Amino acid sequence: MPISKLAHYSVRTVDIEASRRFFIEVLGLREGFRPAFKFPGAWLYLDQDESEFGVIHLIGIDRSDPAGLVEYLGDKEEAALHGSGAVDHVAFLANDLRSMLGKLRDKGIAHRERTVPDLGLHQVFIEDPSGVTIELNFPASEALALYGK
């Protein structure tokens, strides 16, 4: 089975500082490493171990320059970012990229891929039947073996 575990969930927020303070001060999470994406955000960790890339990813909206976020994760109406509508995506750690891509092709499920700089992760994004974005994180070495680049 390609899915090995739940990795993180992401919250898209217009008030990243309030969200960051909540998860740190109330739930006791710790802010840690986050790649240099072209939009604001914070990655929150349960402990000192950063090997699995955090448990909550906060995604900030830069109203003066939203292009980086829109390019990477798509656009969402701010009015919809409340309650479960603020959950941007759910991510899983996975392996066997070739098998998963074959399954998506066979079932006619659209997907988009990208490799995250700095992390050695190859991401595949799909949507479930309710429109929830699912991020599958594969070792980048699998994409390298598959695509040769």
C-alpha positions in Angstrom: 0.0 0.0 0.0 1.5 3.3 -1.0 0.2 5.3 2.0 2.3 4.9 5.1 0.9 7.4 7.5 -0.9 10.7 8.0 1.7 13.4 7.7 0.1 16.8 8.4 -2.9 18.9 7.7 -2.8 22.5 6.5 -4.8 25.5 7.5 -5.1 28.5 5.2 -5.6 31.6 7.3 -5.9 35.4 6.9 -4.4 35.8 10.4 -1.3 33.6 10.5 0.0 35.2 13.8 -3.2 34.4 15.7 -3.2 30.8 14.4 0.5 30.4 15.2 0.1 31.7 18.7 -2.9 29.4 19.3 -1.1 26.2 18.2 2.1 27.2 20.2 0.6 28.7 23.3 -2.6 26.6 23.7 -1.6 23.2 22.2 2.1 23.4 23.0 3.4 22.8 19.4 6.8 24.2 18.3 7.5 26.3 15.2 10.4 24.8 13.1 11.9 24.5 9.7 9.8 25.5 6.7 11.1 25.7 3.1 11.3 29.1 1.5 7.9 29.0 -0.3 6.7 32.2 -2.0 4.0 32.8 0.5 3.9 33.3 4.3 3.4 30.3 6.6 4.7 28.3 9.6 5.3 24.6 10.1 4.5 23.4 13.6 6.0 20.3 15.2 5.1 18.1 18.2 8.7 17.8 19.4 12.3 18.4 18.4 12.2 15.8 15.6 11.7 17.5 12.2 12.3 14.5 10.0 8.6 14.1 9.1 8.1 17.8 8.3 5.7 18.9 11.0 2.1 18.1 11.9 0.3 21.3 11.1 1.3 23.7 8.2 -0.2 27.2 8.5 -0.6 28.9 5.1 -0.8 32.7 5.3 -2.4 34.9 2.7 -0.3 37.9 1.6 -3.0 40.2 0.4 -0.5 42.6 -1.2 1.1 39.7 -3.2 -1.0 36.6 -3.4 0.6 35.2 -6.6 3.0 32.8 -4.9 0.3 31.1 -2.9 -2.1 31.0 -5.9 0.6 29.5 -8.1 1.5 26.8 -5.6 -1.8 25.8 -4.0 -4.5 27.6 -6.0 -6.9 30.4 -5.0 -9.6 30.3 -2.4 -12.1 32.9 -1.5 -11.3 34.4 1.9 -15.0 34.3 2.9 -14.8 30.5 2.7 -11.8 30.2 5.1 -13.8 29.5 8.2 -14.4 26.3 10.1 -13.5 23.2 8.0 -13.4 25.5 5.0 -10.0 26.7 6.3 -8.5 23.2 6.0 -6.5 23.6 2.8 -5.3 20.0 2.5 -4.5 16.7 4.2 -1.2 15.1 3.5 0.1 11.5 3.7 3.6 10.1 3.5 3.7 7.5 0.8 5.9 5.3 -1.4 5.7 3.6 -4.8 5.0 6.6 -6.9 4.9 4.6 -10.1 2.0 2.4 -8.7 0.1 5.4 -7.5 0.4 7.3 -10.8 -0.8 4.2 -12.6 -3.8 3.9 -10.3 -4.7 7.6 -10.8 -4.4 7.1 -14.6 -6.5 4.0 -14.6 -9.3 5.6 -12.5 -9.2 8.9 -14.5 -8.2 11.0 -11.5 -6.6 14.3 -12.4 -3.4 15.2 -10.4 -0.6 17.6 -10.3 3.0 17.0 -9.3 5.9 19.0 -8.0 9.1 18.4 -6.1 9.7 20.5 -3.0 13.1 22.2 -3.0 15.0 21.7 0.2 13.2 18.6 1.4 13.6 15.7 -1.1 9.9 15.3 -1.4 7.9 14.7 -4.5 4.3 15.7 -4.1 1.2 14.5 -5.9 -2.0 16.5 -5.3 -5.5 15.0 -6.0 -9.0 15.8 -4.8 -11.4 13.5 -3.1 -15.0 13.2 -4.2 -15.9 16.1 -1.8 -13.3 18.4 -3.3 -10.8 18.0 -0.4 -7.2 18.3 -1.6 -5.1 15.3 -0.7 -1.3 15.7 -0.8 0.8 12.5 -1.2 4.4 12.9 -0.3 6.8 10.5 -2.0 10.6 10.4 -1.7 12.0 12.6 -4.5 14.3 9.7 -5.4 11.3 7.9 -6.8 10.4 10.7 -9.1 14.1 10.9 -10.2 14.0 7.2 -11.0 10.7 7.5 -12.8 11.4 10.7 -14.8 15.2 10.8 -14.9 15.4 14.4 -13.8 
